[in-house]
């Protein structure tokens, strides 16, 4: 039984790492803009298909696929913010950008559907079926990659936010956009940076998720609901909370599958969400909202 | 004389116009309108894409000459493999397009939701992809199913697992839908009555992506002989790969054999790779079938789409060909199409023979073909029926 518990712990950390990667982009945007980005899921899907195209059609390595997916995510984040979200924000109505994220989401989904079709793609990497077995435990090299790349990305993002000038400026914008502007920080540039970083993370998350997901143009949607739950459980806009909640949700999924029933996963996860909202509405890592990012 | 000749020309010309106009009017009237309810979006949309291919080929062929003076046209609506969009799509088709006959859906939950609507509208529905027993039991006079239901498939595969594979233990894997639960229950009932033991019954939602935790649980159960699996293609792919990674199934060095019914299309094994080795499943269509009817279909399909047909292509093709057969026998409006469908005897389709019982269920078992995936990922027909 110890072996099973350990194995499910590993499984939970792997899937939790992926959730964190997706949820971090959401939390970053919420922390800076207090805006929910529904199109995030579709940037994840696009990242997965980009990595698929780079590896399967262009014959490049999986790592090249991850890098291109990251770049495509970043460019798309810049493009969508510059052409859609930013002009709508300038009109001063908070509802318009929110609705626009839904529009962008539907547009991206249907564009991918028209281009790629609905039949599930099998995204195999050279590491998908390379299995490391040790003492009754098993782990694919793909899963090792997921944990390593996620951990490095999370650490880099954390370091960027805490220790660099731009990161500090971003936090200043999150705390008080007007005052930050008076201090010589251009909030619009930093909002753009937020979208670029969040979308790059989503693109890279997609490249890592692609071999795990049932890869169709709707793939990201199945993950994004959990990612929203993670953002809320962790504390809106709180990076540390998001990391903790993501890993927690991953572990809950694994142990619910083992000891209860996989059909109960959503019930358990969303019961935790409701419990968090009732008992600790500010999330697991509660801080003042201004200090979240 | 010259005037007479001009008059004759004009008369012939006018007569020709009248004849052409009359023929056009007849042709316009002599159209069988088919409403297609298929998933075009969502996780089941691979059904819709392949259904359309089969339908397109069938319509191309029968519209070349028409049938008993009738041509055929189709209008599709996206029923999305789910009850709510399926009912909305059915209402739209019935209210706006006014079809003579409907075909679809693929997913049982969607078909069950549509059945009361077609019954109320008195328009026959031909179904080829929903396995839930509830579709034909207790039955609905307007719904006809040409595929074997979950009981026909489940009893057969459980019996074969016990008697031919000597399986004594099973773990059931299924999506939590009418069809998923129903198929798993039928297998469990038959298998346990024969003396087998079900070690676990694991259901999951369609939003589950990572099946490593489920594979880990199965690996921890111990000695599992067979794993009957009931999911759509995408999840089926991930389950098979996870079972291989966990060392449970033959493809991963284990001993368990995955079993399946009519859920996965031809080509699944190439996507799953070595994980699919040893997978035994019922398919509704055997592409290696040597009947001239099947060879002709396979060749025509390859010529049109440059790929091998799947069972989904085949059963969609059969739905249209069955309607053509009904029209040939005099069914030309919803009521007469329904009556002629009910009277169908020995219709030879590419998936097998069609003959309905009183509940409008096809009773012929030659639509059940057992296939095993070999190490080179090819199929071999097991000829168990």
Interface residues (C-beta under 8 A of the other chain):
Chain A: X3 X4 X7 X8 X11 X12 X14 X15 X113 X117 X118 X119 X120 X122 X124 X128 X129 X131 X133 X138 X140 X143 X209 X212 X213 X214 X215 X216 X218 X219 X222 X223 X225 X253 X254 X257 X258 X261 X262 X263 X265 X266
Chain B: X40 X41 X42 X43 X45 X46 X48 X49 X50 X176 X202 X203 X204 X205 X207 X208 X209 X210 X212 X213 X214 X216 X217 X220 X233 X234 X235 X237 X238 X241 X244 X245 X246 X247 X252 X271 X272 X273 X274 X275
